[in-house]
Amino acid sequence: MSDKSNNDFLSGFIVGGVIGALVAMLNTPHNGNEFKRELGKNYKLGLEKTGETCNELRDSLDDLQKNVEGKFSHVVDDLKDKAVSLSKRLEALTNRGARVLIEDEIV
């Protein structure tokens, strides 16, 4: 999109929002003070719900992190054990190969 169409879209969006707000205020069954009170109450309720949702999301992410860490540490431990086992096998094979070479030279 070009800058002009972005600006046109943004201008239309803002103008549409202002017109929608004016229409809502004109068609509301409450007077101005009641409307403001209701708007403030809904705003506070929205903030509370947003905070609750953020806390729930944070808790879920903490649980997920612990779960992943637990599984990952298990995988790391398994890999370490396998690496130690392979290292011991390689050392044994190397020692066996060295003995064979030494025996071949002696014979």
Buried (B, 14 or more C-beta within 10 A) or exposed (E): EEEEEEEEEEEEEEEEEEEEEEEEEEEEEEEEEEBEEEBEEEEEEEEEEEEEEEEEEEEEEEEEEEEEEEEEEEEEEEEEEEEEEEEEEEEEEEEEEEEEEEEEEEE
